[in-house]
């Protein structure tokens, strides 16, 4: 038998016959302190009637003493993060506490937690009326790693038949994650398969559990920025029964249980827990043009001005433009915060021309400096990169090797903000497009400054992503204090909604992408990130044919980000006028989008003020209708609009089931229809089926 702290290979091990036995060691307001022999500790925090937190410390202390995810109803955390024992912002209600020989019981008006002294096994109940209903329990065998395995962060829960799991941000495939295993490891997933690819761009370790067909919902959030994995029944073991699991490569096991019973309650509370969404300026809801081909062309500035002329010629209103990284090229290399004066001889004039056309420019910026970058040596000498004792940690990045800036180093943040301001904002660029910001650091030797307490950068890569977008956001706010700042970011982590609008990355042009991107967006919205969209028409692969392109535009009219962006294999550009015969239809769809922008403005205001998701599956608003839980493409936009976009080629009519619990008005005919029935509707390219909730006062512009 090995004693705790001993074992082969230096890995702490414990006898399986001798699991830790805890005791209540003290209480500090909403926090209960539990201890076991050998220095093992755990803490229970009663933060709200519907939020209880468990922090498990097998080694007795925190590896990451601060968090950047938790900001209850706040605009932000401190730059250096929030102390994990801080409870500011929470109501910390009174709660019932009892204990006996088996363990302790903590109960609020909504949640009840039972903790067994032996092995810390937790069981959770949700109050329904006067009764308590079980919602979750740790696996009976080895739910936590108390020195038995490899020292990684682990949590195993019992998995009950019939449970469904939703969330984790932008995952591929169906909304119900049951039976799958997902890795949260931000990668540049160019040309991914939206049905099967994993991992992808975002790191949001939060999901919602539904307990069977009639069961209540609750949320589970693991506060970590480590690479991690979730298993929802893909793995089985004869020795442990049915289980689901969370595993992180490093950090602390720090998880929050959020009571439902409705799934929308859980999403709202999780969004509240992780901070107030950024205010959304109206202009970012308009059409945003882009293509890598424009900025890569030798006459790039003329091509961009030509884009404005084409918008006017073809009667396509445009309110912003995503300027791709070709403007930074030095030869074949992309060098952030530089201007290629051959392709862009007059950046100030370009910005002025766009501003006079009422089109704002969002410029692409990347957090990695290639070794050929003119500032690389100076930045390295200043110690602003992620690196080790040998110097900057070199990684593969686009056209060569480079090093990532370290946004946990205040000096690197200051350098970034000064360069963003002087080379872009002062020129007339309106906002930052934070791109290629997955921070794919692989070396365990590479160190991040971590605000004076250096740690391996590999342990918190998404934190770099989060702080990069924050640095850009704050630079914009300082430059234009009277305008609400907003940024764009491809990669992301919990807390990103405080700074940016996002999209689902470099998707592939295909009909299946159109369908599964829609589900990815719903998964993001369920996970607290509502200001989102997708590259309309597809980013990588072949140019979209006429039908696919028009259907993609039609399916995107209610997504907050409405951008056509591309890097087609044949060098062509996705533009609203790319298929001349379809241009009248596309104009109609753009006009339809503009009619509903006031509604999107209102929904994003409610998102910021009340934490309500914008895009949502039917079961968010109609959880009592069993048919609303069926996997489908029809979804809600806020509480008042039912949208059924056609997502297959050759479709002329569509059968749409109207959720039970409301009456519905066909937007196109004005016909009032009872919920609970299926109606067949024509769906010409210019008129995707739209239904308005019968009793809603929905702000829509007149035609």
Secondary structure, DSSP 8 states (H G I E B T S, - for coil): ---TTB-GGG--B--TTS--BEEEEEEETTEEEEEEGGGEEEEEEEEETTEEEEEEETTSS-SS-EESS--TT-S---TT-EETT--TT------EEEE-SSEEEEE-SSEEEEEETBTT-EEEEEEETTEEEEEEEB-SS--B-SSSSSS-EEEEEE--TT-EEEESSS-SS-S--TT-EEEE-----TT--TTT--S-SEE--EEEEE-STT--EEEEEE---S-EEEESSSS--TTT-SEEEEEESSS-EEEEEEE-SSHHHHHHHHHHHT-------GGGGS-EEE-HHHHHSTTHHHHHHHHHHHHHHTT----EEEE-GGGGEETTEE-TT---TTT-TTHHHHHHHHHHTT-EEEEEEESEEETTSTTHHHHHHTT-BSEETTEE--EEETTEEEEEB-TTSHHHHHHHHHHHIIIIITTT--EEEEES-------TT-EE-GGGS-EEGGGGHHHHHHHHHHHHHHHHHHH-TTS---EEESSEETTGGGTEEEE--S-BSSHHHHHHHHHHHHHHHHTT--SEEEEET-SEES---HHHHHHHHHHTTTSSEEEE--EETTS----TTSSGGGHHHHHHHHHHHHHHHHHHHHHHHHHHHH---SEEEHHHH-TT-GGGGS--S-EEETTTEEEE---STT--EEEEE--TTSEEEETTT--EEETT-EEEEE--TT--EEEEETT--------
